Amino acid sequence: MTLQHETRTIDLGIEGMTCASCVSRVEKRLGRLDGVEASVNLATEKARVHFPAAISIDELLEAVRAAGYRASVSAASAAPAAPAAPAAAMVSAAGPAPDADRAHAASDPLLTRLVISAVLTVPVVVLAMVPALQFTFWQWLSLVLAAPVVVWGGWPFHRAAAVNLRHGALTMDTLVSLGTLTAFAWSLWSLFFGHAGMPGMTHEWTFGVRGTPGGDIYLEVAAGVITILLLGRVLEARSKRRAGESLRTLLDLAPLEVSVLRGGDRDEHEERVPVAGIRPGDCFVVRPGERIAADGVVVRGEAGVDESMLTGEPAPVDARPGSGVTAATIVHGGSLVVEARRVGADTRLAQIARLVEDAQLGTSRAQRLADRISAVFVPIVIVLAAATAIVWVATGSPVEQAITAAVAVLVIACPCALGLATPVAILVGTGRGAERGILITGPEALDRAGDVDTILLDKTGTLTTGRMTVTRVTVADGVDAAHAVGIAAALERGSEHPIARAIVEAADASGSAAGGARANGFRAHAGLGVDGVVDGVATAAGRPGFLTELGFLMPTGLARRAADSDDTIVAVGWAGEVRAVIEVGDTVRDGAREAIERLRALGLRPALVTGDAERPAARVAAHLGIDEVHAGVSPEGKLEIVRAAQSRGHRVAMVGDGVNDAAALAAADLGIAMGGGTDAAASASDLALTRDEPGAIADAVSLARATLRTIRGNLFWAFAYNVAAIPLAAAGFLNPMIAGAAMAFSSVFVVLNSLRLRRA
């Protein structure tokens, strides 16, 4: 392969982007380089760039700078991670640690800018709108208060407008900056050179611009617009800081330290080292309840391993010498010595984290309606304002009146209501959602909820409880079921194994006297079962084959039931014969069937996607009336199912609760995390549920769509209102003060319309 055809991939951090047009500009600028493909994520402020080896990284950085933004190489891409610390590199790529996040929030310059601007703006607005409070020279106090807001508070908008203008682009930042600076400049002219600075000045609440030129000021318009739009930026910034949480929570599953075996056979000893210090080929010890530190192979010991984070299946799998194990899974009922094969960034856990990040980059398609319309709206408003001034001067009107009419056009078009349209609807919608146990991450999530037509549902923890419980007990003739469960509980009471806990809980619930007994001579056989003496009788519980090996006879009826069951089987025997078969499994949640019917009513086609085995998955699907079932699916497989459905033209929602669902949740058009699930699932989703019930899924989709409809309605009326009022302002029927009041009314309308979501 020649150097020209070799390709590389790198992640760049991009600073200074404010809207979807910024994303498009960066992608286009990078795409101008021969052979370069870039995908830019506004939420994470990162770009994934695929480029030929013949192009240097400096050329990529220069291309981003030429587009008007700052770029840097992300930590994980700066150099190949050393084997000793690959996880640390991934954490750096994922974003700041939670403590750093909180520190950043406390010292957020944008939030500081908002708070100070709001404190200064409130008295300016009150003085302008309440004539009774307009004392002598009140206008000069308004100037002192408004000036810092317009200049310092509005600096992010002014800077963005200047950068965009330098590169030939007009955005909403351009209109915000131009409108507020024009209103402020006109106010300065009126105060210093007109009549507005005279003692006893009050606002003239009259229509038209043919009054006394230079007699009004519009400081409350300039300061109010800046403050309201800063609120929207703060909400967006908070959403961006949450974007890296899914990667951090995935990596937090790995243990911090590990017990590595050192020395030879004679002087073998354990040495506690940080997990970053483990190397391929090292052997380490994992005790009951601990997480495995690296992908590897068991060399000694037997135990059950909880792999539900990967498979979604609640029942632990048996691990014995030769078995493969995965980092971050949990050991139960025994100790293991594992030889590390893949460590750090090479583990399956780290690969899932990369899938999540890739999926988040791949779904960076959100573009707000206001940004799309602004590409046409902004230049039209600017042209109309300039044309208004020219026409007034050409018809013989004084320059002051021409400027006043032009300012009225800019003020009436200034996007105050547009700035409120999305954040206020989101505030009300998210507040209502919080009351109903639904957390909405932002406008992108709402945009995705509007047109999904397919919903993929994880089984374990989503439609089922995700908790092992006794589902059925079959006993031999003359045996009491509660007594049989109690005998099993007497053997299992000291175990932390999920199946053992389920049997003990069932015995406690039934009040079985046998369940309170303790077994003597207890022995645990990892992955097989336990035996001991209960009330002086030799007893065993475990796999049917294990009891057969111990010499217990299995009645035909019980053997048939064990073979036909879809759940995990625990055979219980005493006095030389198997007396009962206990079935332990996952149960369908209450209300799950009704939730599926509601989703169909919303126009969604349900499908079951699970890492569980075929038979239990088919049983749950049949119970819920779901026709499409994908069973035995890995985390990577779930991601592929999502992408396959998208490639067929479907808009896909994914519902899950575990680490194994995180990549699919991030890749789906709409990710929904169930309550009680992992932080990784919640962070990778668009909607997170705090109610741990299936009905919340339909509630979430319904509320998200209602909020989206409200946002679209707000944006439509905000634009329609301005478009209808612009001709009036241009014709001289509205002076800037009336225009400012009309703009304020449009904002009130947006707020009242958003408040209707309180009834959603």
C-alpha positions in Angstrom: 0.0 0.0 0.0 1.4 3.4 -1.0 1.5 6.3 1.3 -1.1 8.1 -0.7 -3.7 5.3 -0.1 -3.0 4.7 3.6 -5.7 6.3 5.7 -5.6 7.4 9.3 -8.3 8.4 11.8 -8.0 11.1 14.4 -10.3 13.0 16.9 -10.0 16.8 17.0 -11.4 19.0 19.7 -13.2 22.0 18.1 -13.8 25.2 20.1 -16.0 28.1 19.2 -19.0 26.3 17.5 -22.4 27.7 18.4 -24.9 26.3 16.0 -25.5 23.7 13.2 -24.1 26.1 10.6 -20.8 26.0 12.4 -20.8 22.2 12.2 -21.5 22.4 8.4 -18.7 25.0 7.9 -16.1 22.9 9.7 -17.1 19.7 7.8 -17.0 21.5 4.5 -13.6 23.1 5.2 -12.0 19.8 6.1 -13.7 18.1 3.2 -11.9 20.4 0.8 -8.7 18.6 1.6 -8.1 15.7 -0.9 -9.4 12.4 0.5 -10.5 13.9 3.9 -13.9 12.9 5.4 -15.0 14.5 8.7 -18.0 14.0 11.0 -18.4 16.9 13.5 -20.4 16.6 16.8 -21.7 19.9 18.1 -22.7 18.4 21.5 -19.2 16.9 22.3 -17.3 19.6 20.3 -15.3 16.9 18.6 -14.6 15.9 15.0 -13.8 12.4 13.8 -11.5 12.8 10.8 -10.5 10.1 8.3 -7.6 11.3 6.1 -4.8 10.0 3.9 -1.4 9.6 5.4 -0.1 12.1 2.9 -1.9 14.9 4.7 -0.4 16.1 8.0 -2.3 16.8 11.2 -1.1 20.4 11.0 -3.0 20.7 7.7 -6.2 19.5 9.4 -5.7 22.0 12.3 -5.0 24.8 9.9 -8.2 24.0 7.9 -10.3 24.3 11.1 -8.6 27.5 11.9 -9.3 28.8 8.4 -13.0 28.1 9.1 -12.8 30.4 12.1 -12.5 27.9 14.9 -9.8 26.6 17.3 -8.8 23.0 17.0 -6.6 20.6 19.0 -5.8 16.9 18.9 -7.8 14.9 21.5 -5.8 13.1 24.1 -6.7 9.6 22.9 -5.5 10.5 19.4 -2.3 12.4 20.3 -0.3 9.2 20.3 -0.8 5.5 20.6 -1.7 4.8 24.2 1.0 3.1 26.3 0.0 -0.4 27.5 0.3 0.8 31.1 -2.3 3.5 30.8 -4.8 3.0 28.0 -7.8 3.5 30.2 -6.5 6.9 31.3 -6.3 8.0 27.7 -9.8 6.9 27.1 -11.1 8.8 30.1 -9.3 11.9 28.8 -11.0 11.5 25.5 -14.4 11.0 27.2 -14.2 14.3 28.9 -13.5 15.6 32.3 -14.1 13.6 35.4 -17.4 14.1 37.3 -15.6 16.2 40.0 -14.1 18.3 37.2 -17.5 18.7 35.7 -18.9 20.1 38.9 -16.0 22.4 39.2 -16.5 23.6 35.7 -20.2 24.2 36.3 -19.3 26.2 39.4 -16.9 28.4 37.4 -18.7 28.4 34.1 -18.0 31.8 32.5 -21.2 31.6 30.4 -23.3 31.1 33.5 -21.5 34.0 35.2 -22.2 36.1 32.2 -25.9 35.2 32.3 -26.3 35.9 36.0 -24.6 39.3 35.9 -26.5 40.3 32.7 -29.8 39.3 34.3 -29.2 41.3 37.4 -28.4 44.4 35.3 -31.2 43.9 32.8 -34.2 43.5 35.2 -34.1 47.2 36.4 -33.6 48.4 32.9 -36.7 46.6 31.6 -38.8 47.6 34.7 -37.9 51.3 34.3 -38.6 51.3 30.5 -42.0 49.5 30.9 -43.4 51.3 34.0 -43.7 55.1 33.3 -44.5 55.7 37.0 -41.0 54.7 37.9 -39.3 56.9 35.4 -37.7 59.5 37.7 -35.6 62.4 36.5 -32.6 61.2 34.5 -33.7 57.5 34.8 -32.5 57.1 31.2 -28.9 57.7 32.2 -29.1 55.0 34.9 -30.5 52.6 32.3 -27.5 53.4 30.1 -25.1 52.6 32.9 -26.8 49.3 33.6 -27.4 48.2 30.0 -24.0 49.0 28.6 -22.2 46.1 30.3 -24.9 43.7 29.2 -24.8 44.8 25.5 -21.0 44.9 25.3 -19.8 42.3 27.7 -22.8 40.1 28.1 -23.4 40.0 24.4 -19.7 39.4 23.5 -20.2 35.7 22.6 -22.8 36.7 20.0 -20.8 39.7 18.7 -17.7 37.5 18.4 -19.6 34.7 16.6 -21.2 37.2 14.2 -17.8 38.7 13.4 -16.2 35.3 12.8 -19.2 34.2 10.6 -19.1 37.5 8.7 -15.4 37.1 8.0 -16.2 33.8 6.4 -19.2 35.0 4.4 -21.9 33.5 6.6 -25.0 35.1 8.2 -26.6 33.3 11.2 -28.9 34.1 14.0 -25.8 35.4 15.9 -25.5 38.0 13.1 -29.1 39.2 13.6 -28.7 39.3 17.4 -25.5 41.3 17.3 -26.7 43.7 14.6 -30.1 44.3 16.2 -28.8 44.8 19.7 -25.9 47.0 18.7 -28.1 49.1 16.5 -30.7 49.6 19.2 -27.9 50.4 21.6 -26.1 52.8 19.2 -29.4 54.6 18.4 -30.0 55.0 22.1 -26.6 56.5 22.6 -27.2 58.9 19.7 -30.6 59.9 21.2 -29.1 60.4 24.6 -26.1 62.5 23.6 -27.3 64.2 20.4 -31.1 64.0 20.5 -33.7 64.8 23.1 -33.7 61.6 25.1 -31.1 62.8 27.5 -33.1 65.8 28.7 -34.6 65.9 32.2 -38.1 64.6 32.5 -37.8 62.4 29.4 -40.3 59.5 29.2 -41.0 56.9 26.5 -43.5 58.0 23.9 -46.0 55.2 23.5 -47.2 56.4 20.1 -47.4 54.6 16.8 -45.4 55.8 13.9 -41.9 57.3 13.5 -43.0 60.9 12.6 -42.6 62.1 16.2 -39.6 64.0 17.5 -36.5 62.3 16.1 -34.1 61.2 18.8 -36.6 61.2 21.5 -36.7 57.5 22.5 -34.2 55.0 23.7 -34.3 51.2 23.3 -31.8 50.0 26.0 -34.3 47.5 27.4 -34.6 45.9 24.0 -30.9 45.5 23.6 -30.3 44.2 27.1 -33.3 42.0 27.2 -32.5 40.2 24.0 -29.0 39.5 25.1 -30.0 38.1 28.5 -32.7 35.8 27.2 -30.5 34.4 24.5 -27.7 33.8 27.1 -30.2 31.6 29.0 -30.5 29.5 25.9 -26.8 29.2 25.5 -26.3 28.1 29.2 -28.9 25.3 28.7 -27.1 24.2 25.6 -23.7 24.2 27.3 -25.0 22.0 30.1 -26.2 19.5 27.6 -22.8 19.5 25.9 -21.0 18.7 29.2 -23.2 15.7 29.7 -22.2 14.3 26.3 -19.1 12.5 27.6 -20.7 10.8 30.6 -21.6 7.6 28.8 -17.9 6.9 28.2 -16.9 7.8 31.7 -19.5 5.6 33.3 -18.6 2.7 31.1 -14.9 3.0 32.1 -15.9 3.4 35.7 -17.1 -0.3 35.7 -13.5 -1.5 35.6 -11.8 -2.1 39.0 -9.2 0.4 40.1 -6.8 -2.3 41.6 -6.1 -5.9 40.9 -4.3 -8.7 42.8 -1.5 -10.0 40.5 0.4 -13.2 41.2 4.1 -12.7 41.3 7.0 -15.1 41.8 7.4 -18.8 40.9 5.6 -21.9 42.1 7.5 -22.0 45.4 7.3 -18.3 46.4 4.1 -17.3 44.6 2.4 -14.3 46.3 -0.2 -11.7 45.5 0.8 -8.1 44.8 -1.9 -5.4 44.8 -1.3 -3.1 41.8 -3.3 -0.4 39.9 -5.3 -1.9 37.1 -3.2 0.1 34.6 -0.2 -1.9 35.7 -1.5 -5.3 34.5 0.1 -6.7 31.3 -1.0 -9.5 28.9 0.2 -12.8 30.3 -0.1 -11.7 34.0 -2.2 -13.9 36.2 -4.5 -12.2 38.7 -6.9 -13.3 41.4 -10.6 -12.5 41.5 -12.6 -13.2 44.6 -16.4 -13.4 45.1 -18.1 -10.1 44.5 -15.1 -8.6 42.7 -15.0 -7.4 39.1 -12.6 -9.0 36.7 -9.8 -6.6 35.7 -9.1 -7.7 32.1 -10.3 -10.0 29.4 -8.6 -13.4 29.8 -8.8 -17.1 30.4 -9.4 -18.9 33.7 -6.4 -21.0 34.8 -7.6 -22.1 38.2 -10.8 -22.1 40.2 -14.5 -22.4 39.4 -17.2 -19.8 39.9 -20.3 -18.2 38.5 -19.7 -15.0 36.5 -22.4 -12.4 36.2 -22.2 -11.2 32.5 -25.5 -9.4 32.5 -23.7 -6.1 31.6 -22.8 -7.7 28.3 -25.5 -10.2 27.6 -28.5 -8.9 29.5 -29.1 -12.4 30.8 -29.6 -12.4 34.6 -28.3 -16.0 35.2 -24.6 -16.2 35.9 -22.5 -18.4 33.6 -20.1 -21.0 34.8 -16.4 -20.3 34.6 -13.8 -23.1 35.0 -10.3 -23.6 33.7 -10.2 -22.8 30.0 -13.2 -20.5 30.1 -12.9 -17.0 28.7 -13.9 -14.1 30.9 -14.5 -10.4 30.2 -13.3 -7.3 32.1 -15.8 -5.7 34.5 -18.0 -8.8 34.9 -18.6 -9.9 38.5 -17.5 -13.2 40.1 -20.0 -15.1 42.4 -19.7 -18.2 44.5 -16.0 -18.9 44.1 -12.5 -17.5 43.3 -10.8 -17.5 40.0 -7.2 -17.1 38.8 -7.3 -15.5 35.4 -4.5 -15.1 32.8 -4.9 -11.6 31.2 -5.1 -11.7 27.4 -6.4 -8.2 26.6 -6.0 -5.2 28.9 -6.9 -1.5 29.0 -8.0 -0.1 25.7 -8.0 -3.6 24.1 -10.7 -5.0 26.5 -14.2 -5.6 25.3 -15.4 -3.0 27.7 -13.2 -0.3 26.1 -14.3 -1.5 22.7 -17.9 -0.9 23.7 -17.0 2.6 25.0 -15.5 3.3 21.5 -18.7 2.1 19.9 -20.7 4.5 22.0 -18.4 7.4 21.0 -18.5 6.4 17.3 -22.3 6.1 17.5 -22.6 9.6 19.1 -20.5 11.1 16.3 -22.6 9.2 13.7 -25.9 10.7 15.0 -24.7 14.3 14.9 -27.4 15.2 12.4 -29.5 17.5 14.6 -30.1 21.0 13.2 -32.6 23.3 14.9 -35.3 24.8 12.8 -34.3 28.3 13.7 -30.8 27.8 12.4 -32.1 26.4 9.1 -34.5 29.2 8.5 -32.0 31.9 9.6 -29.9 31.1 6.5 -32.7 32.9 4.5 -34.3 35.0 7.2 -31.3 36.9 8.5 -30.0 38.4 5.1 -33.6 39.3 4.1 -34.1 41.3 7.4 -30.8 43.1 6.9 -31.6 44.0 3.3 -35.1 45.1 4.3 -33.7 47.4 7.1 -31.2 48.9 4.7 -33.9 49.3 2.0 -36.2 50.9 4.5 -33.7 53.6 5.4 -32.9 54.3 1.7 -36.5 54.6 0.7 -37.3 57.0 3.6 -34.3 59.2 2.6 -35.2 59.0 -1.1 -38.7 60.2 -0.4 -37.4 63.3 1.4 -37.8 62.3 5.0 -35.2 63.4 7.6 -32.3 61.0 8.1 -33.3 60.6 11.8 -36.7 59.2 10.7 -35.1 56.9 8.2 -32.8 55.5 10.8 -35.7 55.2 13.3 -37.7 53.1 10.8 -34.7 50.9 10.0 -34.1 50.3 13.7 -37.8 49.4 14.1 -37.4 46.8 11.4 -34.3 45.3 13.1 -35.9 45.4 16.5 -39.2 43.8 15.4 -37.2 41.1 13.6 -34.7 40.5 16.5 -35.2 36.9 17.5 -36.2 37.3 21.2 -39.1 35.0 20.8 -37.0 32.6 18.7 -34.4 32.5 21.5 -37.2 31.6 23.9 -39.0 29.2 21.6 -36.8 26.2 22.3 -35.4 26.7 25.8 -38.8 27.6 27.4 -40.6 24.7 25.8 -37.8 22.4 26.9 -37.9 23.8 30.5 -41.6 23.3 30.7 -41.5 19.9 29.0 -38.6 18.6 31.0 -40.2 19.9 34.2 -43.4 18.0 33.3 -41.3 15.0 32.4 -39.5 15.1 35.7 -42.8 15.0 37.5 -43.7 11.9 35.5 -40.3 10.2 35.8 -39.0 11.2 32.3 -35.8 13.1 31.7 -35.3 14.8 28.3 -31.7 15.6 27.4 -32.5 18.5 24.9 -33.9 19.6 21.6 -32.0 17.0 19.6 -33.8 14.2 21.5 -37.2 15.8 20.7 -36.3 16.2 17.0 -35.6 12.5 16.9 -38.7 11.5 18.8 -40.9 13.1 16.3 -40.5 10.7 13.4 -39.4 7.3 14.9 -41.4 4.4 13.4 -39.6 1.3 14.9 -38.8 0.6 18.6 -36.3 -2.0 19.6 -36.8 -3.2 23.2 -34.3 -5.0 25.4 -35.8 -7.8 27.4 -34.0 -8.1 30.7 -34.5 -5.1 33.0 -36.8 -3.4 30.4 -39.8 -5.6 29.8 -38.8 -8.0 32.5 -37.7 -7.3 36.1 -34.1 -8.2 35.5 -34.1 -10.0 38.8 -34.0 -13.7 39.4 -37.1 -15.0 41.2 -38.7 -18.4 41.7 -41.3 -18.8 38.9 -42.5 -22.3 39.5 -41.9 -25.3 41.9 -42.7 -28.8 40.7 -42.6 -31.5 43.5 -42.7 -35.3 43.7 -45.8 -37.0 45.1 -46.3 -36.3 48.8 -43.8 -33.4 49.0 -44.9 -29.9 50.0 -43.6 -27.2 47.7 -42.9 -24.7 50.5 -40.9 -27.4 52.4 -38.9 -28.2 49.3 -38.0 -24.6 48.7 -37.1 -24.2 52.4 -34.7 -27.2 52.2 -33.0 -25.6 49.2 -32.8 -22.2 51.1 -31.2 -23.9 54.0 -28.3 -25.0 51.7 -28.2 -21.7 49.8 -28.6 -19.2 52.6 -24.9 -18.4 52.9 -24.4 -17.8 49.2 -24.4 -14.4 47.3 -25.3 -16.1 44.0 -28.4 -14.5 42.4 -30.1 -17.8 42.0 -29.4 -18.6 45.7 -30.8 -15.3 46.8 -33.9 -15.9 44.8 -34.5 -19.2 46.5 -33.9 -17.8 50.0 -36.3 -14.9 49.3 -39.0 -17.3 48.1 -38.5 -19.4 51.3 -38.7 -16.4 53.5 -41.8 -15.2 51.7 -43.5 -18.6 52.2 -42.6 -18.8 55.9 -41.1 -22.3 55.5 -39.7 -23.6 58.8 -37.1 -25.6 56.9 -35.8 -22.4 55.2 -34.6 -21.1 58.6 -32.4 -24.1 59.2 -28.7 -24.2 58.6 -26.9 -26.9 56.7 -24.0 -28.8 58.3 -21.1 -30.1 56.4 -21.9 -27.6 53.7 -19.9 -27.8 50.5 -20.1 -25.6 47.4 -19.3 -26.9 43.9 -18.8 -23.8 41.8 -21.1 -23.8 38.8 -22.8 -27.1 39.8 -24.5 -26.8 43.1 -24.2 -27.3 46.9 -24.7 -30.2 49.3 -24.8 -30.7 53.0 -26.8 -32.1 55.9 -30.2 -30.5 56.8 -32.0 -31.8 59.9 -29.7 -34.8 59.9 -30.5 -35.8 56.2 -28.0 -35.7 53.3 -29.3 -33.0 51.0 -28.2 -31.4 47.7 -29.4 -28.6 45.4 -28.1 -27.6 42.0 -28.1 -28.8 38.4 -30.1 -32.0 37.8 -26.9 -33.7 36.4 -25.0 -32.7 39.5 -27.5 -34.4 41.8 -27.5 -37.5 39.5 -23.7 -37.7 39.9 -24.1 -37.6 43.6 -26.4 -40.6 43.4 -29.8 -39.0 43.8 -32.6 -40.7 41.7 -34.6 -38.4 39.4 -38.3 -39.2 38.9 -39.4 -39.2 35.3 -42.0 -36.4 35.8 -39.5 -34.1 37.3 -36.9 -34.9 34.6 -39.5 -34.1 32.0 -40.4 -30.8 33.6 -36.7 -29.8 33.9 -36.1 -30.5 30.2 -39.2 -28.5 29.1 -38.5 -25.4 31.1 -37.2 -22.2 29.7 -35.8 -21.0 33.0 -32.8 -22.0 35.1 -33.5 -25.3 36.9 -32.5 -26.1 40.5 -33.1 -29.7 41.5 -33.5 -30.3 45.2 -33.0 -33.8 46.7 -32.7 -35.5 50.0 -32.7 -39.1 51.3 -31.3 -40.3 48.0 -34.0 -38.9 45.7 -34.7 -35.7 43.8 -37.9 -34.3 45.5 -38.5 -31.1 43.7 -37.5 -29.0 40.7 -37.4 -25.2 41.3 -37.5 -22.9 38.2 -35.7 -19.6 38.6 -36.0 -16.9 36.0 -36.9 -13.4 35.0 -40.6 -12.3 35.2 -42.4 -10.0 32.9 -43.1 -6.6 34.4 -46.6 -5.5 35.3 -48.1 -3.3 32.5 -45.6 -4.5 29.9 -48.3 -5.7 27.5 -50.3 -2.5 27.8 -47.2 -0.5 27.1 -46.6 -2.4 23.9 -50.2 -1.7 22.8 -49.7 2.0 23.5 -46.5 2.1 21.5 -48.4 0.5 18.5 -51.1 3.2 18.9 -48.3 5.8 18.6 -47.4 4.3 15.3 -44.3 2.4 16.4 -43.5 -1.2 15.4 -42.0 -3.1 18.4 -39.2 -5.7 18.2 -37.5 -7.6 21.0 -33.7 -7.5 21.0 -31.9 -9.4 23.8 -28.8 -11.2 24.7 -30.9 -13.9 26.5 -31.4 -17.4 25.0 -33.9 -18.1 22.3 -36.5 -19.9 24.3 -37.0 -17.4 27.2 -36.9 -14.6 24.7 -39.6 -16.2 22.5 -41.8 -16.9 25.6 -41.7 -13.2 26.7 -42.3 -12.0 23.1 -45.3 -14.3 22.7 -46.7 -13.1 26.1 -46.4 -9.5 25.0 -47.6 -9.9 21.5 -44.3 -9.0 19.8 -43.7 -10.7 16.5 -40.1 -9.8 15.7 -37.5 -11.4 18.1 -33.7 -11.2 18.0 -32.2 -13.4 20.7 -28.6 -14.2 21.8 -27.5 -10.9 20.6 -24.1 -9.3 21.7 -23.7 -5.6 22.4 -22.1 -5.3 19.0 -25.0 -7.2 17.5 -27.5 -4.9 19.0 -25.7 -2.0 17.4 -25.7 -3.8 14.0 -29.5 -4.4 14.3 -30.1 -0.7 14.9 -27.9 0.3 11.9 -29.5 -2.4 9.7 -33.0 -1.0 10.4 -31.8 2.5 9.7 -30.3 1.4 6.4 -33.7 0.2 5.4 -35.1 3.7 5.9 -36.6 3.2 9.4 -36.3 5.8 12.2 -35.3 3.7 15.2 -35.9 4.0 18.9 -33.9 1.8 21.2 -35.0 1.0 24.8 -32.5 -0.6 27.2 -31.0 -0.5 30.7 -27.6 -2.0 30.7 -24.0 -1.5 29.5 -24.7 -4.0 26.8 -27.3 -1.6 25.4 -25.2 1.6 25.5 -23.8 1.5 22.0 -27.2 0.7 20.5 -28.8 3.5 22.5 -26.3 6.0 21.3 -26.6 4.9 17.6 -30.4 4.8 17.6 -32.3 7.9 16.3 -33.9 7.9 19.8 -32.3 6.2 22.8 -34.5 5.5 25.9 -32.9 4.3 29.1 -35.1 2.5 31.6 -35.2 3.5 35.3 -33.0 1.4 37.5 -30.5 0.8 34.7 -26.9 1.6 34.5 -25.4 5.1 34.3 -23.8 4.1 31.0 -27.2 3.4 29.5 -28.7 6.6 30.8 -25.8 8.7 29.6 -25.9 7.2 26.1 -29.6 7.9 25.8 -31.8 10.8 24.7 -34.6 10.1 27.1 -33.9 8.6 30.6 -36.7 7.2 32.7 -36.7 7.3 36.5 -39.9 5.3 36.7 -38.9 1.6 36.5 -42.0 0.5 34.6 -42.7 -0.2 30.9 -45.6 2.3 30.7 -43.1 5.1 31.1 -41.7 4.3 27.6 -45.0 5.3 25.9 -45.3 8.3 28.2 -41.8 9.4 27.3 -42.4 9.2 23.5 -45.8 11.0 23.9 -44.4 13.8 26.0 -41.3 14.2 23.7 -43.6 14.5 20.7 -45.9 17.0 22.5 -42.8 19.1 23.4 -41.5 19.0 19.9 -44.9 20.1 18.5 -44.8 23.0 21.0 -41.3 24.0 19.9 -42.3 23.9 16.2 -45.4 26.0 17.0 -43.3 28.5 18.9 -40.9 28.8 16.1 -43.6 29.2 13.5 -45.5 31.9 15.3 -42.3 33.7 16.3 -41.3 33.9 12.6 -44.8 34.6 11.4 -45.3 37.4 13.9 -42.1 39.0 13.0 -42.7 38.6 9.2 -46.1 40.2 9.6 -44.8 43.1 11.7 -41.8 43.9 9.5 -43.8 45.6 6.8 -45.6 47.7 9.4 -42.3 48.8 10.8 -40.8 49.5 7.4 -43.9 51.6 6.4 -43.5 53.8 9.5 -46.5 52.5 11.5 -44.3 51.3 14.4 -41.6 53.2 16.1 -38.8 51.2 17.7 -40.4 51.4 21.2 -43.7 49.9 19.9 -41.7 47.4 17.9 -39.9 46.5 21.1 -43.3 46.1 22.9 -44.6 43.9 20.0 -41.5 41.8 20.2 -42.0 41.4 24.0 -45.6 40.3 23.3 -44.4 37.6 20.9 -42.1 36.4 23.7 -45.1 36.3 26.1 -47.0 34.3 23.5 -44.2 31.8 23.3 -44.1 31.4 27.0 -47.9 30.9 27.4 -47.9 28.4 24.5 -45.1 26.5 26.2 -47.0 26.4 29.5 -49.7 24.3 27.9 -47.2 21.4 28.3 -48.0 21.4 32.0 -51.1 19.5 31.0 -49.3 17.0 28.8 
